[in-house]
Amino acid sequence: MKTELPFTGVEHIGIKALNMEKALDFYREVLGFKFLYQIKPGDVELAFLELGGTVVELVEVIDGRRFEDGVINHLALRVTDIFKAIDYLQSQQVEMPSLEPMSLGEGRYNFFFHGPSGEKIELYQG
C-alpha cells in the first residue's frame, strides 16, 4: 500500500531580484505576469506574480547578499497539513534545521529545508 504524500502542488518559485522595480516591470510588461501582491515581512521585500497558474515570488536582494544560494532562491511546495508533511520528511531521513514551522498568521505556515544537492525547499500551508 502506497503512502499518500502530503504535497499537493507547487506553491511558488522564488527568484532573486537585484532591483525590485526593474524585475516587476520585466515580469509584468515583458513576460505578461499578473501582479498579485507585495509584502515586506522582515528586512526583505517580496512580490508575487502569476502566469498560467504558476506563481513567481521575487525576493529582494539586500546587503550585497547576491547569489550565495543561487538566482533561483527556492521551490515552495503547497501542503494541506505542514505538521504531517514535516513528520513525513523526518520519516524519510531528510535533514532539517528544525522541526518547527514558522507561523505567518491566520493559519498560514512555512518551513524551509534543503534537498540532497543543497537546494532550498519551502513547505507552505495557507
Secondary structure by P-SEA (a helix, b strand, c coil): cccccccccccbbbbbbccaaaaaaaaccccccccccccccccbbbbbbbcccbbbbbbbbccccccccccccbbbbbbccaaaaaaaaaaacccccccbbbbccccccccccccccbbbbbbbcc
